[in-house]
């Protein structure tokens, strides 16, 4: 389980369902999620984000909106890098 203060195993099962386009539960989640970057731990600079996340494969970005209960984010199925990639399998979300 990922050391997250924003999301839990139910969120990971939901992300897995969206990625695989199948119904995934907490118990049958085939994906392994690793925490690569945490702004409160690693710094809030773009360079820090890219140094931790570039070329790591598919990733999910999760952001809590300050002074609210909103969590937003998105899924990128390709490597982060400083150039653009086009993919039909990306998604964004709002909780």
Phi, psi and omega in degrees: 000142182280140178282081182244140175261357183254323186229164183228186185299330176295321177296317180297321176295321177296314177302316180299321177297317179293320181293312185274348183060035176224163177282113180246138177250173177302321185283334183247025181289114183277354185265148174250123180255131179240134176282113181265322189216134173227117183305318181292339180260319190258352182103158185255022180268144179304321181298322178294316177303308183293327179294331180267333190249338182297141175060034178252004181091197182301146182209157175242131177256129181234127183228132174266129178284122183303141179061032177210177174259008183279138172237127180236164177174192181196166179246133177238111184280357179243167179301139168291139174199174185277009175240163184275145172231145178256130179213137177277354185260004176287159172208160174238160181212162176219124174246000000 
